[in-house]
Amino acid sequence: MKTYHTHNSLSIAGKVVLITGAYGLIGQTISFAFLEQGAMVIMADIDETKKSTLENKISKDFSDDQFLFQTLDIGNEKSCRNTMDAIIEKFGRLDVLINNAGLDAKFDKDSTGKINHSRFENYPVDLLRESVDINLTGTILISQYACKQMIKQKSGNIINVASTYSVVSPNQNLYDFGDGNQHFKPVDYVASKSFVPNFTRYLATFYAREGIRCNAIMPHGIFNDHDDAFQKNFAHLSPIGRMCDREELIGPFTFLASDASSYMTGALLSVDGGWTAW
C-alpha cells in the first residue's frame, strides 16, 4: 500500500504568529490549534480576565519558549509598540499577524442582552465611533507596527478577519425570534467591517514586492451556545443549513498562515456555509 504524506508547504511549525483578540472564540480556537501544529504563538488581548486561566492551561501542554501572552489594546499606539517589542525580544521576528480583535454584537445566549437594538435612524453615534476606533483604526495601527518589522525581515504574512457583513448586508430576518420584538444587527459592525476587504487589497498591493502578503478570511455564524430560535433562523437562511463549528476554521486559517498559500495575496477566503453565494 502506498504511503501518503501531507505536503510540507502546509506546515506552520516554527512560524511566529501574533493573534489579536486571542481570548475570544475564534482567537482561542486558532491559538490552541497553531500551538498544536508547532507554531510560536503570541496571544494578545485587551481583556485580562481570562489571561491567567488560559496561561495555566497552555503551560501544561506547551513549553514557555513556544508562547507569549501580551496585553494589547490595538487602538493604542504605545500598546501596539510594546507588544511588537516584546515579540521581537522573545522570538526575534514576526512571521504572521492575524487581525482578529474587534467589537461585534453577538447573538449567543451570553451576549444578546448587551446589544443595543436601536433601529438605524436611532443608533447612537458614540457606539459607531467606538467600533470604528477598534475595528478600523485599531486594525490599521497594529498592522503598521507589524509591517515595520516585516519590512526589516523582507517577509511577512497578514491575515485579516473579515465578516460576511464586510460584503453583504445583514438579513435582519435572522434576528426575528418570533417573540414580538424585532432585533437588529447594528450598523456599527457593518460600517467598520466593510473596510476589511479593501484594506486587505491595499496592503497586498502596497507590499507585494517587499515580501509581505495579505489576505482575509470571512467566517460566519460560528456556534457558541446560541438559542434554538437563532439556530432555526440561521439554518433556514444558510445554504448549508447549519452554523459553523469553530473547529472548521482551523484548516482555512492554517492554509492562509502556511506557505501553501504563498501565491495568494489580496484574496478574500469565504468560510460562510454559502451565505454570500445567494
ZADREN-631782 format. One record per residue (C-alpha): x, y, z. Coordinates in Angstrom, 3 decimals, padded with zeros to 6 digits. Layout:
<atoms>
<atom c1="X" c2="Y" c3="Z"/>
...
</atoms>
This chain:
<atoms>
<atom c1="000.000" c2="000.000" c3="000.000"/>
<atom c1="001.304" c2="003.432" c3="-000.939"/>
<atom c1="002.160" c2="005.792" c3="001.904"/>
<atom c1="000.814" c2="009.333" c3="001.572"/>
<atom c1="002.216" c2="012.453" c3="003.201"/>
<atom c1="000.891" c2="015.915" c3="003.898"/>
<atom c1="002.686" c2="018.441" c3="001.707"/>
<atom c1="005.431" c2="020.305" c3="003.576"/>
<atom c1="004.072" c2="023.672" c3="002.468"/>
<atom c1="001.063" c2="023.195" c3="004.758"/>
<atom c1="003.245" c2="023.147" c3="007.860"/>
<atom c1="003.250" c2="026.170" c3="010.176"/>
<atom c1="005.768" c2="024.648" c3="012.597"/>
<atom c1="008.251" c2="027.262" c3="013.752"/>
<atom c1="006.288" c2="030.233" c3="012.437"/>
<atom c1="005.906" c2="033.158" c3="014.841"/>
<atom c1="002.244" c2="034.170" c3="014.863"/>
<atom c1="000.599" c2="037.147" c3="016.579"/>
<atom c1="-003.135" c2="036.645" c3="017.154"/>
<atom c1="-005.081" c2="039.682" c3="018.351"/>
<atom c1="-008.356" c2="039.171" c3="020.196"/>
<atom c1="-006.828" c2="035.858" c3="021.227"/>
<atom c1="-009.059" c2="035.237" c3="024.233"/>
<atom c1="-012.277" c2="035.187" c3="022.229"/>
<atom c1="-013.949" c2="032.256" c3="020.492"/>
<atom c1="-012.006" c2="032.384" c3="017.231"/>
<atom c1="-008.818" c2="033.560" c3="018.913"/>
<atom c1="-008.653" c2="030.689" c3="021.387"/>
<atom c1="-009.531" c2="028.114" c3="018.740"/>
<atom c1="-006.788" c2="029.234" c3="016.384"/>
<atom c1="-004.226" c2="029.827" c3="019.132"/>
<atom c1="-004.510" c2="026.292" c3="020.509"/>
<atom c1="-004.606" c2="024.746" c3="017.041"/>
<atom c1="-001.498" c2="026.645" c3="015.938"/>
<atom c1="000.389" c2="025.672" c3="019.115"/>
<atom c1="-000.508" c2="022.040" c3="018.478"/>
<atom c1="000.958" c2="022.390" c3="014.988"/>
<atom c1="004.257" c2="023.700" c3="016.326"/>
<atom c1="003.846" c2="027.436" c3="015.759"/>
<atom c1="005.160" c2="030.046" c3="018.177"/>
<atom c1="002.025" c2="031.910" c3="019.248"/>
<atom c1="001.596" c2="035.341" c3="020.789"/>
<atom c1="-001.845" c2="035.511" c3="022.356"/>
<atom c1="-002.725" c2="039.211" c3="022.614"/>
<atom c1="-005.926" c2="040.673" c3="024.023"/>
<atom c1="-007.133" c2="043.703" c3="025.962"/>
<atom c1="-009.308" c2="041.592" c3="028.303"/>
<atom c1="-007.111" c2="040.370" c3="031.163"/>
<atom c1="-009.857" c2="038.448" c3="032.983"/>
<atom c1="-009.156" c2="035.237" c3="031.043"/>
<atom c1="-005.366" c2="035.586" c3="030.864"/>
<atom c1="-004.304" c2="033.605" c3="033.947"/>
<atom c1="-006.702" c2="030.728" c3="033.242"/>
<atom c1="-005.529" c2="030.404" c3="029.639"/>
<atom c1="-001.871" c2="030.752" c3="030.573"/>
<atom c1="-002.175" c2="027.975" c3="033.155"/>
<atom c1="-003.937" c2="025.750" c3="030.638"/>
<atom c1="-001.375" c2="026.299" c3="027.891"/>
<atom c1="001.593" c2="025.923" c3="030.263"/>
<atom c1="000.543" c2="022.356" c3="030.992"/>
<atom c1="000.840" c2="021.284" c3="027.349"/>
<atom c1="003.427" c2="023.592" c3="025.787"/>
<atom c1="006.865" c2="024.883" c3="026.734"/>
<atom c1="007.403" c2="028.526" c3="027.675"/>
<atom c1="009.540" c2="029.158" c3="024.596"/>
<atom c1="006.548" c2="028.445" c3="022.326"/>
<atom c1="004.080" c2="031.075" c3="023.536"/>
<atom c1="003.750" c2="034.608" c3="024.855"/>
<atom c1="000.780" c2="036.313" c3="026.490"/>
<atom c1="000.537" c2="040.020" c3="025.843"/>
<atom c1="-001.993" c2="042.632" c3="026.980"/>
<atom c1="-002.782" c2="044.591" c3="023.825"/>
<atom c1="-005.097" c2="047.498" c3="023.093"/>
<atom c1="-004.930" c2="047.736" c3="019.296"/>
<atom c1="-006.403" c2="051.233" c3="019.466"/>
<atom c1="-003.423" c2="052.491" c3="021.476"/>
<atom c1="-000.117" c2="053.148" c3="019.695"/>
<atom c1="002.026" c2="052.637" c3="022.803"/>
<atom c1="000.355" c2="049.294" c3="023.457"/>
<atom c1="000.979" c2="048.206" c3="019.863"/>
<atom c1="004.621" c2="049.262" c3="020.088"/>
<atom c1="005.141" c2="047.471" c3="023.405"/>
<atom c1="003.619" c2="044.286" c3="022.034"/>
<atom c1="005.848" c2="044.312" c3="018.977"/>
<atom c1="008.929" c2="044.994" c3="021.130"/>
<atom c1="008.054" c2="042.037" c3="023.381"/>
<atom c1="007.626" c2="039.749" c3="020.375"/>
<atom c1="010.978" c2="040.689" c3="018.872"/>
<atom c1="012.712" c2="040.388" c3="022.239"/>
<atom c1="011.461" c2="036.837" c3="022.712"/>
<atom c1="011.234" c2="035.433" c3="019.188"/>
<atom c1="013.362" c2="037.769" c3="017.079"/>
<atom c1="010.821" c2="038.066" c3="014.281"/>
<atom c1="007.138" c2="038.053" c3="013.350"/>
<atom c1="006.008" c2="035.787" c3="010.518"/>
<atom c1="002.230" c2="036.099" c3="010.689"/>
<atom c1="-000.209" c2="038.686" c3="012.045"/>
<atom c1="-003.823" c2="037.597" c3="012.434"/>
<atom c1="-006.023" c2="040.680" c3="012.861"/>
<atom c1="-008.814" c2="039.049" c3="014.833"/>
<atom c1="-009.559" c2="041.652" c3="017.532"/>
<atom c1="-012.776" c2="043.603" c3="017.106"/>
<atom c1="-016.113" c2="044.649" c3="018.524"/>
<atom c1="-019.181" c2="042.724" c3="017.435"/>
<atom c1="-022.793" c2="042.494" c3="018.540"/>
<atom c1="-023.096" c2="038.749" c3="019.107"/>
<atom c1="-026.372" c2="036.879" c3="019.481"/>
<atom c1="-025.319" c2="033.926" c3="021.628"/>
<atom c1="-027.094" c2="033.485" c3="024.959"/>
<atom c1="-024.493" c2="035.403" c3="026.974"/>
<atom c1="-024.310" c2="038.385" c3="024.621"/>
<atom c1="-027.777" c2="039.162" c3="023.265"/>
<atom c1="-028.792" c2="041.228" c3="026.297"/>
<atom c1="-025.779" c2="043.533" c3="025.848"/>
<atom c1="-026.685" c2="044.614" c3="022.301"/>
<atom c1="-028.158" c2="047.998" c3="021.537"/>
<atom c1="-031.138" c2="047.034" c3="019.364"/>
<atom c1="-031.928" c2="050.530" c3="018.109"/>
<atom c1="-033.078" c2="050.885" c3="014.543"/>
<atom c1="-030.610" c2="052.566" c3="012.189"/>
<atom c1="-032.191" c2="056.020" c3="012.448"/>
<atom c1="-031.836" c2="055.941" c3="016.240"/>
<atom c1="-028.483" c2="054.192" c3="016.584"/>
<atom c1="-026.104" c2="056.066" c3="018.963"/>
<atom c1="-023.199" c2="057.684" c3="017.152"/>
<atom c1="-020.918" c2="057.065" c3="020.143"/>
<atom c1="-021.231" c2="053.310" c3="019.615"/>
<atom c1="-020.416" c2="053.786" c3="015.946"/>
<atom c1="-017.278" c2="055.749" c3="016.825"/>
<atom c1="-016.215" c2="053.079" c3="019.324"/>
<atom c1="-016.449" c2="050.324" c3="016.715"/>
<atom c1="-014.604" c2="052.384" c3="014.116"/>
<atom c1="-011.827" c2="053.124" c3="016.645"/>
<atom c1="-011.234" c2="049.404" c3="017.222"/>
<atom c1="-012.358" c2="047.524" c3="014.113"/>
<atom c1="-010.921" c2="050.033" c3="011.654"/>
<atom c1="-008.327" c2="052.330" c3="013.259"/>
<atom c1="-007.031" c2="049.676" c3="015.658"/>
<atom c1="-006.610" c2="047.143" c3="012.872"/>
<atom c1="-004.617" c2="049.688" c3="010.886"/>
<atom c1="-002.412" c2="050.603" c3="013.876"/>
<atom c1="-001.304" c2="047.089" c3="014.764"/>
<atom c1="-000.792" c2="046.338" c3="011.069"/>
<atom c1="001.531" c2="049.340" c3="010.783"/>
<atom c1="003.750" c2="048.050" c3="013.571"/>
<atom c1="003.732" c2="044.543" c3="012.124"/>
<atom c1="004.632" c2="045.852" c3="008.672"/>
<atom c1="007.601" c2="047.814" c3="010.043"/>
<atom c1="009.054" c2="044.577" c3="011.377"/>
<atom c1="008.160" c2="042.552" c3="008.289"/>
<atom c1="009.867" c2="045.102" c3="006.041"/>
<atom c1="013.084" c2="044.587" c3="008.049"/>
<atom c1="012.731" c2="040.828" c3="007.594"/>
<atom c1="011.752" c2="041.201" c3="003.916"/>
<atom c1="008.950" c2="038.739" c3="004.576"/>
<atom c1="005.627" c2="038.554" c3="006.352"/>
<atom c1="002.036" c2="037.416" c3="006.177"/>
<atom c1="-001.048" c2="039.288" c3="007.375"/>
<atom c1="-004.438" c2="037.634" c3="007.749"/>
<atom c1="-007.363" c2="039.973" c3="008.329"/>
<atom c1="-010.579" c2="038.610" c3="009.797"/>
<atom c1="-013.458" c2="039.985" c3="007.785"/>
<atom c1="-017.152" c2="039.134" c3="008.033"/>
<atom c1="-019.993" c2="038.284" c3="005.727"/>
<atom c1="-021.144" c2="041.782" c3="006.649"/>
<atom c1="-017.992" c2="043.070" c3="005.003"/>
<atom c1="-019.544" c2="042.166" c3="001.651"/>
<atom c1="-023.318" c2="041.821" c3="002.132"/>
<atom c1="-025.951" c2="043.474" c3="004.292"/>
<atom c1="-027.327" c2="041.604" c3="007.318"/>
<atom c1="-030.545" c2="039.763" c3="006.659"/>
<atom c1="-032.462" c2="041.215" c3="009.601"/>
<atom c1="-034.910" c2="038.291" c3="009.439"/>
<atom c1="-032.172" c2="036.266" c3="011.119"/>
<atom c1="-032.742" c2="038.335" c3="014.273"/>
<atom c1="-036.535" c2="037.989" c3="014.397"/>
<atom c1="-037.103" c2="035.295" c3="017.002"/>
<atom c1="-040.893" c2="035.337" c3="016.921"/>
<atom c1="-041.227" c2="036.939" c3="020.342"/>
<atom c1="-042.866" c2="040.102" c3="019.029"/>
<atom c1="-039.637" c2="042.107" c3="019.369"/>
<atom c1="-037.632" c2="042.651" c3="016.205"/>
<atom c1="-033.924" c2="042.673" c3="016.925"/>
<atom c1="-031.322" c2="044.176" c3="014.600"/>
<atom c1="-027.709" c2="043.601" c3="013.703"/>
<atom c1="-026.449" c2="047.158" c3="014.323"/>
<atom c1="-024.825" c2="049.377" c3="011.717"/>
<atom c1="-021.563" c2="049.948" c3="013.631"/>
<atom c1="-020.264" c2="046.446" c3="012.884"/>
<atom c1="-021.276" c2="046.603" c3="009.232"/>
<atom c1="-019.698" c2="050.026" c3="008.754"/>
<atom c1="-016.434" c2="049.172" c3="010.481"/>
<atom c1="-016.010" c2="045.712" c3="008.955"/>
<atom c1="-016.802" c2="046.782" c3="005.397"/>
<atom c1="-013.339" c2="048.306" c3="005.081"/>
<atom c1="-011.541" c2="044.976" c3="005.658"/>
<atom c1="-011.626" c2="043.554" c3="002.095"/>
<atom c1="-010.300" c2="046.741" c3="000.525"/>
<atom c1="-007.761" c2="047.274" c3="003.316"/>
<atom c1="-006.572" c2="043.746" c3="002.570"/>
<atom c1="-006.168" c2="044.593" c3="-001.104"/>
<atom c1="-004.425" c2="047.852" c3="-000.162"/>
<atom c1="-001.776" c2="046.100" c3="001.950"/>
<atom c1="-001.429" c2="043.256" c3="-000.553"/>
<atom c1="-000.611" c2="045.525" c3="-003.465"/>
<atom c1="001.407" c2="048.021" c3="-001.411"/>
<atom c1="003.833" c2="045.402" c3="-000.078"/>
<atom c1="003.735" c2="042.666" c3="-002.715"/>
<atom c1="007.268" c2="043.457" c3="-003.949"/>
<atom c1="008.607" c2="043.584" c3="-000.381"/>
<atom c1="007.766" c2="040.003" c3="000.502"/>
<atom c1="004.647" c2="040.723" c3="002.541"/>
<atom c1="001.372" c2="039.029" c3="001.719"/>
<atom c1="-002.076" c2="039.993" c3="002.995"/>
<atom c1="-005.290" c2="038.016" c3="002.698"/>
<atom c1="-008.582" c2="037.985" c3="004.577"/>
<atom c1="-010.741" c2="035.192" c3="005.896"/>
<atom c1="-014.503" c2="035.620" c3="006.094"/>
<atom c1="-016.128" c2="033.368" c3="008.712"/>
<atom c1="-019.809" c2="033.484" c3="009.555"/>
<atom c1="-022.243" c2="032.020" c3="012.041"/>
<atom c1="-019.880" c2="030.304" c3="014.479"/>
<atom c1="-021.899" c2="028.350" c3="017.012"/>
<atom c1="-021.419" c2="029.431" c3="020.614"/>
<atom c1="-024.407" c2="028.370" c3="022.694"/>
<atom c1="-026.980" c2="030.153" c3="020.536"/>
<atom c1="-030.577" c2="029.509" c3="021.438"/>
<atom c1="-032.896" c2="027.342" c3="019.352"/>
<atom c1="-034.720" c2="030.247" c3="017.695"/>
<atom c1="-031.475" c2="031.725" c3="016.357"/>
<atom c1="-030.214" c2="028.352" c3="015.149"/>
<atom c1="-033.510" c2="027.658" c3="013.411"/>
<atom c1="-033.448" c2="031.019" c3="011.618"/>
<atom c1="-029.819" c2="030.547" c3="010.639"/>
<atom c1="-030.400" c2="027.046" c3="009.272"/>
<atom c1="-033.308" c2="028.330" c3="007.193"/>
<atom c1="-031.273" c2="031.169" c3="005.669"/>
<atom c1="-027.982" c2="029.316" c3="005.150"/>
<atom c1="-027.382" c2="027.196" c3="002.031"/>
<atom c1="-025.520" c2="024.600" c3="004.075"/>
<atom c1="-028.344" c2="024.574" c3="006.636"/>
<atom c1="-026.416" c2="024.945" c3="009.882"/>
<atom c1="-023.999" c2="027.124" c3="011.851"/>
<atom c1="-020.234" c2="026.758" c3="011.690"/>
<atom c1="-018.344" c2="024.618" c3="014.187"/>
<atom c1="-015.311" c2="026.514" c3="015.490"/>
<atom c1="-013.051" c2="023.590" c3="014.533"/>
<atom c1="-013.958" c2="024.186" c3="010.894"/>
<atom c1="-011.937" c2="027.412" c3="010.976"/>
<atom c1="-008.627" c2="025.709" c3="011.751"/>
<atom c1="-007.965" c2="024.427" c3="008.229"/>
<atom c1="-008.621" c2="027.749" c3="006.445"/>
<atom c1="-006.525" c2="029.731" c3="008.944"/>
<atom c1="-003.716" c2="027.174" c3="008.736"/>
<atom c1="-003.757" c2="027.338" c3="004.938"/>
<atom c1="-003.500" c2="031.127" c3="004.858"/>
<atom c1="-000.743" c2="031.134" c3="007.512"/>
<atom c1="001.268" c2="028.463" c3="005.719"/>
<atom c1="003.441" c2="028.559" c3="002.608"/>
<atom c1="000.739" c2="026.588" c3="000.802"/>
<atom c1="-000.909" c2="029.958" c3="000.117"/>
<atom c1="002.362" c2="031.611" c3="-000.999"/>
<atom c1="000.911" c2="032.787" c3="-004.333"/>
<atom c1="-002.180" c2="034.266" c3="-002.702"/>
<atom c1="-002.367" c2="037.915" c3="-001.763"/>
<atom c1="-005.260" c2="040.355" c3="-001.718"/>
<atom c1="-007.759" c2="037.474" c3="-001.582"/>
<atom c1="-010.912" c2="037.006" c3="000.495"/>
<atom c1="-011.446" c2="033.407" c3="001.630"/>
<atom c1="-015.091" c2="032.735" c3="002.484"/>
<atom c1="-015.906" c2="030.261" c3="005.236"/>
<atom c1="-019.592" c2="031.058" c3="005.457"/>
<atom c1="-021.502" c2="027.920" c3="004.506"/>
<atom c1="-022.520" c2="029.579" c3="001.247"/>
<atom c1="-024.201" c2="032.541" c3="002.960"/>
<atom c1="-022.846" c2="035.057" c3="000.443"/>
<atom c1="-023.462" c2="032.759" c3="-002.523"/>
<atom c1="-027.111" c2="033.777" c3="-002.868"/>
</atoms>
